[in-house]
Amino acid sequence: MTAPRSRSREQPKQLDAGMFQAEISSFALRLAAEGKAAKTIRTYTQAVHWFAAARLTEHDSRAGWEQVSSRDIQRWMAWLLDRYSPAYASNQYRALQQFFKWLAAEDQLPDPMAGLTPPHVPAKLVPVFTPDELARLEQACAGRSFEQRRDTAVIAALTATGVRLSELAGLRCSDVDLRQREITIRGKDGKPRIVKIGHQGARSLDRYLRARVRHPQAWRPQLWLGAGNREPLTAAGIYQMTARRGRQCGVDACPHRFRHYFSHTWLDRGGPEGDLMELNGWASPQMLRRYGASARSARARRTYDRGCQCLTLRSGTYRARASSSRTSGAAGLAFVPARRPSAFQA
């Protein structure tokens, strides 16, 4: 029987790592010196802290990091998999992996994770937005109030760029260039990149910026302001807003789903993979296989329909258009690729 999964991904509070805390603090210092984002440092160190406090201190009473074995790691992973999702357990594994890799080099200790493999994460297909769903989302935000103009602009920016939620929440007014239809994004580790938006997205942003001028908090540099006299929207606030607008129109909406939609649409319209990596801020080609995978089969079928001119329907039967060969006499099927429109034409 499968054990129930925890609804919360929050780690227990007030855990004491005891004698293991010094190395965890040094690990955090190393990450900061490498220029890692604050969120990355927090995620990695919390995972190690949790493991040390819950497993090494409370359960196994280890006296030092040198006593940690691969079996300790395996037992911890089994405990996590019994209570959390495989994806969450895999993230915890990779955080511990980075810590022990650093510790092995720093203190010349054996790496207990050498030879281990992370928990298997089953592929999870993320459905791509349909044109009808996007139209309903846009209609749910329609209106002339500040909140409606803001929400319309947020949905338009997510649709046009596919940026990460944290990147969208971190935007400042100075990052938006409506004349060039460009937005400067600060990605992971603070690396900047520029993304484009279409004319419709620029129009939605322009309407929001004009409404923003009259907001009581207009002096703030952050782009997305809260309704009324509230402070700027955080990443959690944007997530809640998109989910709420989705519920209003019967669409399962979250910011990350727009990233899958953008990637799928780019590839479906013939956009180069290298350009997609640049726009999405990816350093590894592996991400190309992950994003847009939900509709890869549909893209392949549509490519066939657009490009294959080998079958014609005549009198209720399919006849293959044969290309004669004097040498073999065999009939071949000619594949004629159709011209594709450029990706994200304005």
C-alpha positions in Angstrom: 0.0 0.0 0.0 1.4 3.4 -1.0 2.0 5.7 1.9 0.1 9.0 1.8 2.0 12.0 0.5 2.3 15.1 2.8 0.3 18.1 1.5 2.9 20.5 2.9 6.5 20.7 1.7 7.6 22.8 4.7 10.3 21.3 6.8 9.9 21.0 10.5 10.9 24.2 12.4 13.3 24.7 15.3 15.5 21.7 14.5 18.9 21.7 16.1 21.8 20.4 14.0 24.1 20.5 17.0 27.8 19.8 16.3 27.0 19.6 12.5 26.0 23.3 12.3 29.6 24.6 11.8 30.1 22.8 8.5 26.6 23.8 7.3 27.5 27.5 7.9 30.8 27.1 6.1 28.9 25.5 3.2 26.5 28.5 3.0 29.5 30.8 3.0 31.0 28.9 0.1 27.8 29.1 -1.9 27.6 32.8 -1.3 31.2 33.3 -2.4 30.3 31.5 -5.7 27.5 34.0 -6.3 24.6 31.6 -5.7 21.2 33.1 -5.4 19.9 33.6 -1.9 17.0 31.2 -2.6 19.5 28.5 -3.7 21.6 29.0 -0.6 18.6 28.7 1.6 17.3 25.6 -0.2 20.6 23.8 0.0 21.4 24.6 3.6 17.9 23.9 4.8 18.1 20.4 3.3 21.4 19.7 5.0 20.2 21.1 8.2 17.1 19.0 8.2 19.1 15.8 7.4 21.6 16.5 10.2 19.0 17.4 12.8 16.4 14.7 12.0 18.6 11.8 11.0 22.1 12.3 12.4 21.4 14.0 15.8 18.0 12.6 16.8 17.9 9.2 15.2 21.4 7.8 14.7 23.4 9.9 17.2 26.4 10.3 14.8 29.4 12.1 16.4 30.6 13.7 13.2 30.3 14.0 9.4 33.0 11.4 8.9 30.6 8.8 10.4 27.9 9.4 7.8 27.5 6.4 5.5 25.7 5.8 2.2 23.2 3.8 4.2 22.3 6.9 6.2 21.6 8.7 2.9 19.5 5.8 1.6 17.4 5.6 4.8 16.8 9.3 4.7 15.7 9.1 1.0 13.4 6.2 1.9 11.9 8.2 4.7 11.3 11.2 2.4 9.8 9.1 -0.4 7.4 7.6 2.1 6.0 11.1 3.0 6.7 13.4 0.1 6.7 13.4 -3.7 9.6 11.8 -5.7 10.4 15.3 -7.1 10.7 16.8 -3.7 12.9 13.9 -2.4 15.1 14.3 -5.5 15.6 18.0 -4.8 16.6 17.1 -1.2 19.0 14.5 -2.6 20.7 16.9 -4.9 21.2 19.5 -2.2 22.8 16.9 0.1 25.0 15.8 -2.9 26.4 19.3 -3.3 27.1 19.5 0.4 29.0 16.2 0.6 30.9 16.9 -2.6 32.1 20.2 -1.0 32.8 18.6 2.3 34.9 15.8 0.7 37.1 18.3 -1.0 37.2 20.7 2.0 38.1 18.3 4.8 39.4 15.3 2.8 36.6 13.1 3.9 35.0 10.2 2.0 31.9 11.1 0.1 29.0 8.9 1.4 27.0 9.8 -1.8 29.6 8.6 -4.2 28.0 5.9 -6.4 24.4 6.6 -5.3 21.7 7.7 -7.7 18.9 10.2 -7.0 15.3 9.0 -6.6 13.5 8.3 -9.8 11.1 11.1 -10.7 8.3 9.9 -13.0 7.7 12.1 -16.0 4.8 14.4 -15.4 3.1 15.9 -18.4 2.0 19.5 -18.0 -0.9 20.2 -20.3 -0.4 23.1 -22.7 -2.9 26.0 -22.6 -5.4 25.9 -25.5 -6.3 29.2 -27.3 -9.7 29.0 -25.7 -8.2 28.8 -22.2 -6.0 31.8 -22.8 -8.9 33.7 -24.2 -10.9 32.9 -21.0 -8.1 34.0 -18.8 -7.8 37.3 -20.7 -11.5 37.9 -20.4 -11.4 37.1 -16.6 -9.0 40.0 -16.2 -10.7 42.4 -18.6 -11.7 45.8 -17.2 -10.4 49.3 -16.5 -9.7 49.1 -12.8 -6.0 49.1 -11.5 -6.2 45.5 -10.5 -7.7 44.4 -13.8 -5.1 46.3 -15.8 -2.3 44.8 -13.7 -3.6 41.2 -13.9 -4.0 41.6 -17.7 -0.4 42.8 -18.0 0.9 39.9 -15.8 -0.9 37.3 -17.9 0.3 39.0 -21.1 3.9 39.0 -19.9 3.8 35.4 -18.9 2.2 34.3 -22.2 4.6 36.3 -24.3 7.9 35.5 -22.5 7.5 32.3 -20.4 9.7 33.8 -17.7 10.1 32.2 -14.3 7.8 33.3 -11.5 10.7 34.7 -9.5 12.0 36.6 -12.5 8.6 38.1 -13.1 8.2 39.1 -9.5 11.6 40.7 -9.5 11.0 43.1 -12.4 11.4 46.8 -11.9 9.8 49.6 -13.9 13.2 50.4 -15.4 13.4 46.9 -16.8 10.6 47.5 -19.3 11.3 49.1 -22.7 8.0 49.5 -24.5 9.5 51.2 -27.6 11.7 48.2 -28.3 9.2 45.8 -26.8 11.9 44.4 -24.6 12.1 43.3 -20.9 15.4 42.9 -19.0 15.3 39.8 -16.9 17.6 38.9 -14.0 17.7 35.1 -14.0 19.2 32.6 -11.7 22.4 33.7 -10.0 21.6 37.3 -11.1 22.5 36.7 -14.8 20.7 39.2 -16.9 19.1 38.5 -20.3 16.6 40.4 -22.6 13.3 38.9 -23.8 10.9 40.3 -26.3 7.2 40.8 -26.1 4.6 41.2 -28.9 2.6 44.3 -29.7 -0.4 43.0 -27.7 1.7 42.4 -24.7 3.3 45.8 -25.0 -0.1 47.4 -25.2 -1.2 45.6 -22.0 1.9 46.7 -20.2 1.4 50.3 -21.4 -2.1 50.4 -20.0 -1.0 49.0 -16.7 1.9 51.5 -16.4 -0.5 54.4 -17.1 -2.7 53.1 -14.3 0.3 52.6 -12.0 1.2 56.3 -12.2 -1.8 57.1 -10.1 -1.1 54.4 -7.5 -0.2 55.6 -3.9 2.9 53.3 -4.0 3.9 54.5 -7.5 7.2 55.8 -6.1 8.4 52.2 -5.5 10.8 50.7 -8.1 9.0 47.3 -8.3 6.9 46.9 -11.4 3.9 45.0 -9.9 2.1 46.9 -7.1 -0.7 45.6 -4.9 -4.2 46.7 -5.1 -5.2 49.8 -3.0 -2.3 51.0 -0.9 -0.7 47.6 -0.5 3.0 46.8 -1.0 4.4 45.3 -4.3 3.4 41.8 -5.3 5.7 39.0 -4.3 6.1 35.8 -6.2 3.5 34.2 -3.9 1.1 37.0 -4.6 1.5 36.6 -8.4 1.0 32.9 -8.0 -2.2 33.4 -6.0 -3.5 35.9 -8.5 -3.1 33.7 -11.5 -4.7 30.8 -9.7 -7.6 33.0 -8.6 -8.2 34.3 -12.2 -8.0 30.7 -13.4 -10.7 29.6 -11.0 -12.9 32.5 -12.1 -13.0 31.2 -15.7 -12.6 27.4 -15.1 -8.9 27.2 -16.1 -6.1 25.4 -14.2 -3.7 28.3 -14.3 -0.3 28.7 -12.6 2.8 30.7 -13.7 4.9 27.7 -14.5 2.3 26.4 -17.0 2.9 29.5 -19.1 6.6 28.5 -19.3 5.6 25.2 -20.8 3.2 26.9 -23.2 5.8 29.4 -24.4 8.4 26.6 -25.0 5.9 24.4 -26.8 4.6 27.2 -29.0 8.1 28.3 -29.9 9.1 24.9 -31.0 5.8 24.2 -32.7 6.2 27.3 -34.9 9.7 26.3 -35.9 11.7 28.5 -33.5 15.4 27.5 -33.2 16.2 25.5 -30.1 19.3 27.6 -29.4 17.2 30.8 -29.4 14.7 29.2 -27.0 17.6 28.3 -24.6 18.7 32.0 -24.7 15.2 33.4 -24.1 14.4 31.0 -21.3 17.8 31.4 -19.6 18.8 27.7 -19.9 22.4 26.6 -19.7 21.7 22.9 -20.4 20.0 21.4 -23.5 18.3 18.9 -21.1 15.7 21.5 -20.4 14.6 21.5 -24.1 13.5 17.9 -23.6 11.6 18.7 -20.4 9.7 21.7 -21.4 7.1 21.3 -24.1 7.3 17.5 -23.7 3.6 17.5 -22.8 2.7 18.2 -26.5 5.6 16.7 -28.3 3.5 14.0 -29.9 0.9 16.6 -31.1 3.7 18.7 -32.6 5.0 15.6 -34.4 1.6 14.8 -35.9 1.1 18.4 -37.0 4.5 18.4 -38.6 3.6 15.3 -40.5 0.3 16.9 -41.7 2.1 20.1 -42.8 5.0 18.4 -44.5 3.9 15.0 -45.9 2.5 15.3 -49.4 2.8 11.6 -50.1 -0.7 10.5 -49.5 -3.8 11.8 -51.4 -7.4 10.9 -50.9 -9.1 9.7 -54.1 -12.4 7.9 -54.4 -12.4 7.0 -50.8 -9.0 5.2 -50.9 -5.5 6.4 -50.1 -3.1 6.2 -53.0 0.6 6.6 -52.5 2.3 9.0 -54.8 5.0 6.8 -56.2 8.5 7.9 -57.3 9.6 5.4 -59.8 13.1 3.9 -59.6 14.7 2.3 -62.7 17.2 0.5 -60.6 14.9 -1.1 -58.0 11.5 -0.5 -59.4 10.2 0.2 -55.9 7.7 2.9 -55.1 8.9 5.6 -52.7 7.0 8.1 -50.6 8.1 11.7 -51.1 8.3 13.9 -48.0 7.9 17.6 -49.0 8.5 19.9 -46.0 6.1 22.8 -45.8 7.2 26.3 -45.1 6.6 27.2 -41.5 5.8 30.6 -40.1 8.5 32.2 -37.9 8.0 31.7 -34.2 5.9 34.3 -32.3 5.3 36.6 -35.3 3.8 39.8 -34.0 
